[in-house]
Amino acid sequence: MRYLFSLLLLAMVSTLAKGQEVLQLEDVIKMTIENNFDIQLAKNSVQVADNNNNIGLVGGSQSTGGTVSGGVTGMLPQISISAGSPANPMGVGQTISTLRYSDPTSNVNNQILNTTSYAPSIIATWYFFDGLKMFATKSKLNRLEELSNLQFRQTVETTLLNSLSAYYQMISIQQYINSLRTSLALGDEQKKLADQKQKIGAGSAVDVYQTQIDYNNIQVQIIQQQNLLNQQKINLNNLLRRSPDTDFSVPDTIVVQTTPNYQTAVGSLESTSSLIRISQKNIEISKLGLKEFKGNMYPRIGLTGNYTFQANTNSVGFQRYNRNYGYNLGFIFSWTLLNNFTTNTAIKNQKVQIESDRIRLEAAKLSERGVLYRAYLDFQNNLTITDLEKKSVDLANKNLEIASQRFKQGLSNYIEYRTVQQSYEDAQFRLSQAMYNLKVSELNYLRVQGQLVKQ
């Protein structure tokens, strides 16, 4: 009868599941990477770093190294067009003059002078030497783009770990709900059996009432677990950037495919851990920043050229029209010999920054090794625990079958049977939790090695 109820229950569950989307592991990974808000924001940061990494933005002022703001120091020449200024605008003007002299015949009364002025110019400037600062800046932009990609990868790892944890938590809860439904089917069978025994005088009302109480208690547990399942479903929908009321189901098994090996993992940790690689990249960026500051100690040499056209007209006076145009080409040179020790101070501070980055790298290596070792130990222990819980469930199944037969044959009372059934439910719960803990420990073990996200 127990197996019959189980088959009927599985059939009912399968029928209900047909109307729901079954969310597979590949779907969770794909939707997390494509849709998650945090990952989308991290993608935008990568795009900004990619936009900044171009020779047009290589430049900066004399006193600050590492400024990505453009300027006259750069790999590309600066070209500008100008036409007029606030003091000498391009356009028309009028001047009214009144002059008084000792000879009254020479006086000028309210003479109006109308003028027009045109003075456009094209100016090009290119500093081809700036103490090699421009090359250090370009290399720094390359490293900053690489850093943004590493930070993006770290965000993906963290977010994916959250999504997969919620996903496997749902599977664990669903497994326990299925075991409770099996217990519910058995409870219904025992409830009917107790009622039949009372009718023929072989049982008592106590067993009838107790079986109903236990049956109700299992229903309450199912409702509570279903509520937890719904909460995880909402959480996962949010991580996948879907509507919270999107309904779906999950598979009924948790598969662990990784075999923990600490020596192999720790040997490749420095080249795979996102945190360590980010710390290494920060040192490279700081070293290039030092080269930028040192570049400020050297002169700047460049080329410049301009073409100017100027025309002026006056309505009165000896010079009624004046026009000039032409070009100039030549070298430009500048060398800041003293700037209040700003460059020297910046160089000293940058060296301290490099040393600080090295300290952070050593701290990151030690921290990640500790995280890896903890993840390895958790993984190993959870493997052992899960194996023991599986054996306990097998024994609980056998024990429950024996207790059920004894109760049906009148060789034991209901209290003895219910004790065995409770042990079965506890074993099923512990197994579902053990499988979840094992999977999460595997995910953490992979994450710290940088293997949660495949290259």
Secondary structure by P-SEA (a helix, b strand, c coil): caaaaaaaaaaaaaaaacccccccaaaaaaaaacccaaaaaaaaaaaaaaaacccccccccccccccccccccccbbbbbccccccccccccbbbbbbbbcccccccccbbbbbbbbbbbbbbbbbcccccaaaaaaaaaaaaaaaaaaaaaaaaaaaaaaaaaaaaaaaaaaaaaaaaaaaaaaaaaaaaaaaaaaaaaccccaaaaaaaaaaaaaaaaaaaaaaaaaaaaaaaaaaaaccccccccccccbbbbcbbbbaaaaaaacccccaaaaaaaaaaaaaaaaaaaaaaaabbbbbcccbbbbbbbbbccccccbbbbbbcccbbbbbbbccccaaaaaaaaaaaaaaaaaaaaaaaaaaaaaaaaaaaaaaaaaaaaaaaaaaaaaaaaaaaaaaaaaaaaaccccaaaaaaaaaaaaaaaaaaaaaaaaaaaaaaaaaaaacccccc
